[in-house]
Amino acid sequence: MEMLGYEPIDFLRPLVYFGVAVTLVLICFPTLIHGLIRRGDFQRKPDGLQTYALKSSIRTELIVAGASGLLAIVCTIVAASGYFTAMKHLEANIALKYEPTSLDLGYWNGSWATTSLVLPDGTSFSDVVVEVREAGEPFIEEIWYHERKQGSQ
């Protein structure tokens, strides 16, 4: 089989970024709630009990909550960007290998993607599974069977 120049497809990195974003959100909200409760308690204390160390630790807690929330947003944006780039590359690789006249890429479920496409000979495939092989090469088993059947006739 000839080796074509396929675009790199990486669905793992966006998934990792999304997992990091979820973890950061799980850090952000409880820390933020706790820091706000502590700040409210601090403001109700008499002047003699409002120490700098207590105020500083509350400020640190709120800064950690804000930073983890901001990083969660950044990780989510990077994950979405990586996912859409990988989908765009997968679509380009399918077009490069199979040269369909019509291509409608579905979704990526973690192991494969689904697609509906029409080959140049007019054969239509609906909701077929696209696996990604080494170096970003797409593989559609139904088309492979179709090509073998066409070759044996």
MOFEN-V10506 format. One record per helix or strand of 2 or more residues. SS is the DSSP state (hx for helix, st for strand). FROM is the first residue (numbers start at 1). LEN is the number of residues. If there is no record, write none. Layout:
ss->SS from->FROM len->LEN
ss->SS from->FROM len->LEN
This chain:
ss->hx from->12 len->33
ss->hx from->47 len->3
ss->hx from->52 len->47
ss->st from->102 len->7
ss->st from->113 len->6
ss->st from->124 len->9
ss->hx from->134 len->3
ss->st from->138 len->2
ss->hx from->141 len->12
